[in-house]
Every structure is written in structure tokens, then in C-alpha cells.
């Protein structure tokens, strides 16, 4: 695009991979899809061998570290007539997965509705340019399409983030669209029916922590296939995600630093054990009420990294890591800090005496848990 962004959209960040997959894809494609379901899966889950295209070998990296079968089911759902709803704990990569699916299938991941308590039906469907409306009357020129309208008109996916943060009566405006695949604009009279083009569908996301805030109606739930995105269950996988994501963030911010595998292992172990309530040594742990998500672990590591980069000698200190851990854990309930103190005084103390090295530094940094 000739310019840089803080966070480029998926279709920009992975442009070369997407182009290579589209141009070498020989699989069957649903109508108006940019690539076949098989190629979409390859884009998200990676390829064991490079793709030869444009005179060079292009590596398609694994981008989603979770349940591969879940990804396949998501792709199949979007090829059908039902919407896809991704639910789970915060920080389990639901949004990231929806972005990957949209970029691969439709070529664009930014046709998005962000659900909040202030989301209105106009923000979902369409609104009006009132200057043109007064000058010319109701017509397509005066209509300002919102993401759902754009998705239906172009035959692309519409992403609806945090749908349960949206008032229930606003959520239900999706029911007729998902059922009949038609949107009625009464102001346009007989010409006010927008029929969805092939390729249109809706990907919604909802946090289980928001359950009951604005619970989806049964009628709306029946229009979606639900897939539950679970937290990472293996500390080794969590470590790999932390390293990959932190290195990406550092590269995007032009920070000349890389994630340290040993530090990432310590942080991944901390998050994994606090989330599961049991240590690798068999200690029982009081689980914090805060969400101990992998996304939070990435943020804690990255904040500690850039602290060392800008204020220190370029290396990450355990003091900084624990300081950032305090902020992440105590943001919802300060009582959680006592549980982390107990974790350090038992599990980390034990690992410090047995492992030494960085574990000892980590234990000594417990002074910041106050």
C-alpha cells in the first residue's frame, strides 16, 4: 500500500502467501470465494512444504495454534447457509481466527461491526447522508451502507465482534437477514430489497465471560453454528505462541530485539499453571478470577521487552516481567494478587531452589507483588 501501519490487516500482512495460494489453488471453490476450502485451511494452519509461485518458494506459516478440526468445521460452516459463532474465554484468538477466515475467503478482513452497548441498527445495516437525502430524496446515492449491507452487496463475509455486548433488540435485527438473505430498505420502495450475493455470511464472536449481559435470543442462536474456542492446554504450545507473537510485534514496531525462549517458557508456565490450578510439580494452586489468557501473556512479555529496550540495556529483566504481571492479574480483582503471591511463595520458590538460574531471578522479583 506504500505506507506502514501499526497493525496491518491480515490481507496486507500476508499478501504474498494469499496471492501464492490463490494462484496455485486447484481445489473446488464455493461461489465468490477467493480460494478453495482446502487452500483456506492451508493459509490458517500452514503448509509443510513451500509453495512455488512467481519464481520463488513461499513458506505458508502456521498462524492458528489450536484445534485444527475446529478450523475445518468453521470453513465448512461458512461454505453453507448458516452463520458462524465463535465463543470462548477472552484472549483465545477468536477475533484473530475470524480475521484469517475473512481474509482468505473474501480477500478483506475489515468489514466489521464492533459490538458495544451503544451499537445501533444503523451501524449494522445502513444509514443516510442527510444532506443528499434532503436534496434528492431517498435513493441509493444518499444511502450509507454499513458492514452488513456491504457484505450482502459484495458477497463477502461480515464480522460481528462481541455480539453479546450489543442490546438484544439490535442483535435480533440479524435474524431475517440470516434466514432469508435479504435486507429490506423501506425508504426505497419497491427497489428497496437487497438480495445477498453468493459468498455472504456472518462470523460472530462472543466471550463466555459476557454470558447474560445481553444473552442472544433462541431465534438468533438457531441461525448460527456455534464453535467453542478453548484456551491453549499445553505450556509448550503457549510458549511457542508467545515467542511468535512477541517477535511479530517487535518487528512491526522496529524494535531490534527477539523473545528469549527461557523467559517465554517461564511466563507460559506461569499462565498455564495459574489457569489450570495445578503446577507441574503437583502443587494445588488457587486460580485467579482474572482471565489468564495467552493474549495477556503476550502483552506482559512484550511490555517487559520494550521496557528493557527503551530504559535498560536492551535485555528483559525479571523485575519488569513481574511488574507487568501484577498489572495484568490485578486489573479485575485485587484479591487475585494474593493468589499470585501464594503461587510465588510455593511453586516458584520450589522451582527456584531446584532449577536455579532465571527461576531464581523470577522468584527474587516477587518483591513487586504488593
C-alpha positions as CSV (number, residue, x, y, z in Angstrom):
1,X,0.0,0.0,0.0
2,X,3.0,2.3,0.0
3,X,2.7,3.1,3.7
4,X,3.1,1.4,7.1
5,X,0.5,0.7,9.7
6,X,0.7,0.0,13.4
7,X,-1.3,-3.2,12.8
8,X,-1.7,-4.0,9.1
9,X,-4.8,-6.0,8.2
10,X,-4.3,-9.7,7.6
11,X,-4.7,-9.3,3.8
12,X,-1.8,-6.8,3.8
13,X,0.4,-8.6,6.3
14,X,0.2,-12.0,4.5
15,X,-0.3,-10.7,0.9
16,X,2.4,-12.8,-0.6
17,X,1.1,-16.0,1.0
18,X,-2.5,-15.2,-0.1
19,X,-1.5,-14.5,-3.7
20,X,0.6,-17.6,-3.9
21,X,-2.3,-19.8,-2.6
22,X,-4.9,-18.2,-4.9
23,X,-2.7,-18.6,-8.0
24,X,-1.8,-22.2,-7.3
25,X,-5.2,-23.3,-5.9
26,X,-6.8,-26.1,-7.9
27,X,-9.5,-27.1,-5.4
28,X,-13.2,-26.6,-5.7
29,X,-14.3,-23.1,-4.7
30,X,-17.7,-22.1,-3.3
31,X,-19.2,-19.3,-5.5
32,X,-17.5,-15.9,-5.0
33,X,-14.8,-17.4,-2.7
34,X,-11.2,-16.2,-3.3
35,X,-9.9,-19.7,-2.8
36,X,-11.0,-23.3,-2.1
37,X,-11.7,-24.6,1.5
38,X,-8.6,-26.7,1.2
39,X,-6.5,-23.6,0.5
40,X,-8.2,-21.6,3.3
41,X,-7.2,-24.4,5.7
42,X,-3.6,-24.3,4.4
43,X,-3.4,-20.5,4.9
44,X,-4.5,-20.7,8.5
45,X,-2.8,-24.0,9.6
46,X,0.3,-23.7,7.4
47,X,1.9,-25.9,4.8
48,X,4.7,-28.5,5.4
49,X,6.2,-27.6,2.1
50,X,6.9,-24.2,0.5
51,X,4.6,-23.1,-2.4
52,X,6.4,-22.4,-5.7
53,X,5.0,-19.3,-7.3
54,X,6.3,-16.3,-9.1
55,X,9.7,-17.9,-9.5
56,X,10.3,-18.4,-5.8
57,X,9.4,-20.6,-2.8
58,X,6.9,-19.1,-0.4
59,X,6.5,-20.5,3.1
60,X,3.0,-20.6,4.4
61,X,3.4,-20.4,8.2
62,X,1.0,-21.8,10.8
63,X,-1.0,-18.9,12.2
64,X,-3.6,-20.5,14.5
65,X,-2.3,-22.8,17.2
66,X,-5.3,-24.6,18.4
67,X,-7.8,-27.2,17.3
68,X,-7.2,-28.0,13.6
69,X,-10.5,-29.8,13.3
70,X,-12.3,-26.7,14.7
71,X,-10.8,-24.6,11.8
72,X,-12.1,-27.2,9.3
73,X,-15.6,-27.1,10.8
74,X,-15.5,-23.2,10.6
75,X,-14.6,-23.3,6.9
76,X,-17.4,-25.8,6.1
77,X,-19.9,-23.7,8.1
78,X,-19.1,-20.6,6.1
79,X,-19.5,-22.6,2.8
80,X,-23.1,-23.3,3.9
81,X,-26.1,-21.1,4.7
82,X,-25.6,-20.7,8.4
83,X,-23.6,-18.1,10.2
84,X,-20.6,-19.0,12.3
85,X,-20.4,-18.0,16.0
86,X,-17.1,-18.3,17.8
87,X,-17.5,-18.4,21.6
88,X,-15.0,-18.8,24.4
89,X,-12.9,-17.1,27.1
90,X,-11.4,-13.7,26.3
91,X,-7.9,-13.9,24.7
92,X,-8.4,-17.3,23.0
93,X,-7.8,-15.9,19.5
94,X,-11.5,-15.8,18.3
95,X,-11.0,-12.4,16.6
96,X,-7.7,-13.5,15.0
97,X,-9.4,-16.6,13.6
98,X,-12.3,-14.6,12.2
99,X,-9.8,-12.3,10.6
100,X,-7.9,-15.1,9.0
101,X,-11.1,-16.7,7.7
102,X,-12.3,-13.4,6.2
103,X,-9.0,-12.5,4.5
104,X,-8.7,-16.0,2.9
105,X,-12.3,-16.4,1.8
106,X,-13.3,-12.8,0.9
107,X,-9.9,-11.1,0.5
108,X,-10.8,-8.5,3.1
109,X,-10.9,-8.8,6.9
110,X,-12.1,-5.2,7.8
111,X,-15.8,-5.4,7.0
112,X,-16.5,-5.4,10.7
113,X,-19.2,-4.5,13.2
114,X,-17.8,-3.8,16.7
115,X,-20.5,-4.7,19.2
116,X,-20.9,-2.3,22.2
117,X,-23.7,-1.1,24.5
118,X,-24.0,1.8,22.1
119,X,-24.3,-0.2,18.8
120,X,-27.4,0.8,16.9
121,X,-29.2,-0.9,14.0
122,X,-27.9,1.9,11.7
123,X,-24.3,0.8,12.5
124,X,-25.1,-2.8,11.4
125,X,-27.3,-2.2,8.3
126,X,-27.3,1.3,6.7
127,X,-27.8,5.0,7.5
128,X,-28.3,8.1,5.4
129,X,-26.3,11.0,4.1
130,X,-28.9,13.6,5.3
131,X,-27.6,16.4,3.0
132,X,-28.2,14.2,-0.1
133,X,-31.4,12.9,1.4
134,X,-32.8,16.4,1.8
135,X,-31.5,17.5,-1.6
136,X,-32.5,14.4,-3.7
137,X,-34.8,12.4,-1.6
138,X,-34.2,8.7,-0.6
139,X,-32.1,6.9,-3.2
140,X,-29.0,4.7,-3.4
141,X,-26.7,7.8,-3.6
142,X,-28.0,9.0,-0.2
143,X,-27.7,5.6,1.4
144,X,-24.6,5.0,3.6
145,X,-24.0,1.2,3.7
146,X,-22.9,-0.4,7.0
147,X,-21.0,-3.6,7.2
148,X,-23.9,-6.0,6.8
149,X,-25.2,-4.1,3.7
150,X,-21.6,-4.2,2.3
151,X,-21.3,-7.9,2.9
152,X,-24.6,-8.7,1.2
153,X,-24.0,-6.3,-1.8
154,X,-20.4,-7.6,-2.5
155,X,-20.8,-11.2,-1.5
156,X,-18.2,-11.1,1.3
157,X,-18.1,-12.0,4.9
158,X,-19.2,-9.6,7.7
159,X,-17.6,-10.0,11.0
160,X,-19.6,-9.1,14.2
161,X,-17.3,-8.7,17.2
162,X,-18.5,-9.0,20.8
163,X,-22.1,-9.6,19.7
164,X,-23.4,-10.1,23.3
165,X,-22.2,-6.6,24.2
166,X,-24.9,-5.3,21.8
167,X,-28.5,-4.8,23.1
168,X,-30.7,-7.8,22.4
169,X,-33.2,-6.0,20.2
170,X,-30.3,-4.8,18.0
171,X,-28.9,-8.4,17.8
172,X,-32.2,-9.6,16.6
173,X,-32.1,-7.4,13.5
174,X,-29.8,-10.1,12.1
175,X,-32.5,-12.8,12.2
176,X,-34.3,-12.0,9.0
177,X,-31.1,-11.4,7.1
178,X,-29.6,-14.7,8.2
179,X,-32.8,-16.5,7.4
180,X,-33.9,-15.0,4.1
181,X,-30.6,-13.5,2.9
182,X,-32.5,-10.3,2.0
183,X,-32.4,-6.8,3.5
184,X,-35.4,-4.5,3.1
185,X,-34.8,-0.7,2.8
186,X,-38.4,0.6,3.1
187,X,-37.4,4.1,2.2
188,X,-36.5,2.9,-1.4
189,X,-40.0,1.4,-2.0
190,X,-40.2,-1.5,-4.5
191,X,-36.5,-1.2,-5.2
192,X,-35.6,-1.4,-1.6
193,X,-34.8,-5.1,-1.5
194,X,-31.1,-6.1,-1.3
195,X,-30.6,-9.8,-2.0
196,X,-27.3,-11.2,-0.7
197,X,-24.8,-12.3,-3.3
198,X,-23.1,-15.7,-3.0
199,X,-20.2,-15.6,-0.6
200,X,-22.0,-13.5,2.0
201,X,-22.1,-14.8,5.6
202,X,-21.6,-13.6,9.1
203,X,-18.9,-14.6,11.6
204,X,-19.8,-13.6,15.1
205,X,-17.7,-13.7,18.3
206,X,-18.8,-13.7,21.9
207,X,-17.0,-14.1,25.2
208,X,-18.3,-16.6,27.7
209,X,-17.4,-14.1,30.4
210,X,-20.2,-11.8,28.9
211,X,-22.8,-14.6,29.2
212,X,-26.0,-13.0,30.5
213,X,-25.0,-9.4,29.6
214,X,-27.2,-9.4,26.5
215,X,-27.9,-13.0,26.0
216,X,-28.7,-14.0,22.4
217,X,-32.2,-15.0,21.7
218,X,-33.0,-18.6,20.8
219,X,-34.2,-17.4,17.4
220,X,-30.9,-15.8,16.7
221,X,-28.8,-18.7,18.0
222,X,-30.6,-21.1,15.6
223,X,-29.2,-19.1,12.7
224,X,-25.6,-19.8,13.8
225,X,-23.4,-22.9,14.1
226,X,-21.5,-22.5,17.4
227,X,-17.9,-23.4,17.9
228,X,-16.2,-23.1,21.3
229,X,-12.5,-21.9,21.1
230,X,-10.7,-23.3,24.1
231,X,-7.6,-21.9,25.8
232,X,-4.3,-23.4,25.0
233,X,-3.9,-26.6,27.0
234,X,-0.1,-27.2,26.6
235,X,2.5,-24.9,28.1
236,X,4.9,-25.8,25.3
237,X,2.4,-24.5,22.7
238,X,1.7,-21.4,24.8
239,X,5.5,-20.7,24.8
240,X,5.6,-21.0,21.0
241,X,2.7,-18.6,20.6
242,X,4.3,-16.1,23.0
243,X,7.6,-16.2,21.0
244,X,5.9,-15.9,17.6
245,X,3.6,-13.1,18.6
246,X,6.2,-11.1,20.5
247,X,8.7,-11.3,17.6
248,X,5.9,-10.1,15.2
249,X,5.1,-7.1,17.5
250,X,8.8,-6.2,17.8
251,X,9.3,-6.4,14.0
252,X,6.2,-4.2,13.4
253,X,7.5,-1.6,15.9
254,X,11.1,-1.7,14.5
255,X,12.4,-2.9,17.8
256,X,15.7,-4.7,17.5
257,X,15.0,-7.4,20.0
258,X,13.8,-11.0,20.0
259,X,11.9,-13.1,22.5
260,X,14.1,-15.2,24.8
261,X,13.0,-18.8,24.9
262,X,13.8,-19.4,28.5
263,X,11.8,-16.3,29.7
264,X,8.9,-17.3,27.4
265,X,8.9,-20.7,29.0
266,X,8.7,-19.3,32.5
267,X,5.9,-16.9,31.6
268,X,4.0,-19.7,29.7
269,X,4.4,-22.0,32.6
270,X,3.1,-19.3,35.0
271,X,0.0,-18.6,32.9
272,X,-0.7,-22.3,32.3
273,X,-0.4,-23.3,35.9
274,X,-2.5,-20.3,37.3
275,X,-5.2,-21.1,34.7
276,X,-5.2,-24.8,35.4
277,X,-4.9,-24.6,39.1
278,X,-2.1,-27.1,39.4
279,X,1.7,-26.9,38.9
280,X,4.0,-29.2,37.0
281,X,5.2,-30.4,40.4
282,X,1.7,-31.3,41.6
283,X,1.0,-28.2,43.8
284,X,-2.6,-27.2,44.1
285,X,-3.0,-23.5,43.2
286,X,-5.8,-21.0,43.9
287,X,-6.9,-19.9,40.5
288,X,-7.2,-16.2,39.9
289,X,-10.7,-14.9,38.9
290,X,-9.0,-12.8,36.1
291,X,-8.7,-14.3,32.7
292,X,-5.2,-15.8,32.4
293,X,-5.2,-15.8,28.6
294,X,-2.4,-16.4,26.2
295,X,-3.1,-12.9,24.7
296,X,-2.4,-11.4,28.1
297,X,0.8,-13.4,28.4
298,X,2.0,-12.0,25.0
299,X,1.2,-8.5,26.3
300,X,3.1,-9.0,29.6
301,X,6.2,-10.2,27.8
302,X,6.1,-7.5,25.1
303,X,5.7,-4.7,27.7
304,X,8.7,-6.1,29.7
305,X,10.7,-6.4,26.4
306,X,10.2,-2.8,25.3
307,X,10.8,-1.6,28.9
308,X,14.3,-3.1,28.6
309,X,14.7,-1.8,25.1
310,X,14.0,1.8,25.9
311,X,15.0,2.1,29.6
312,X,17.6,-0.6,30.1
313,X,20.4,-2.3,28.2
314,X,18.1,-4.0,25.7
315,X,17.6,-7.1,27.8
316,X,14.4,-8.2,29.5
317,X,14.6,-8.2,33.3
318,X,12.6,-10.4,35.6
319,X,11.7,-7.3,37.7
320,X,10.0,-5.8,34.7
321,X,8.2,-9.1,33.8
322,X,6.8,-9.4,37.3
323,X,5.7,-5.7,37.4
324,X,3.7,-6.2,34.2
325,X,2.3,-9.4,35.5
326,X,0.9,-7.6,38.5
327,X,-0.9,-5.1,36.3
328,X,-2.4,-7.9,34.2
329,X,-3.5,-10.1,37.1
330,X,-5.0,-7.4,39.4
331,X,-6.9,-5.4,36.8
332,X,-10.3,-7.0,37.6
333,X,-9.9,-8.2,41.2
334,X,-7.1,-7.1,43.6
335,X,-7.7,-10.2,45.7
336,X,-6.1,-12.1,42.8
337,X,-2.8,-10.6,43.7
338,X,-2.8,-12.6,46.9
339,X,-3.3,-15.8,45.0
340,X,-0.3,-14.9,42.8
341,X,1.8,-14.2,45.9
342,X,0.9,-17.6,47.2
343,X,1.9,-19.1,43.9
344,X,5.3,-17.5,44.0
345,X,5.8,-18.5,47.7
346,X,5.2,-22.1,46.9
347,X,5.6,-23.1,43.3
348,X,8.1,-20.5,42.1
349,X,10.1,-20.9,45.4
350,X,10.3,-24.7,44.8
351,X,11.3,-24.2,41.1
352,X,13.9,-21.6,42.2
353,X,15.6,-24.0,44.5
354,X,15.5,-26.9,42.0
355,X,16.2,-25.1,38.7
356,X,18.1,-22.0,39.8
357,X,19.1,-19.5,37.1
358,X,16.2,-17.5,35.7
359,X,13.8,-19.2,38.0
360,X,15.7,-17.8,41.0
361,X,15.7,-14.3,39.5
362,X,12.0,-14.7,38.9
363,X,11.4,-15.7,42.5
364,X,13.5,-12.8,43.8
365,X,11.4,-10.4,41.7
366,X,8.4,-11.3,43.9
367,X,9.0,-8.1,45.8
368,X,6.9,-6.3,43.2
369,X,3.9,-8.4,44.2
370,X,2.5,-5.7,46.5
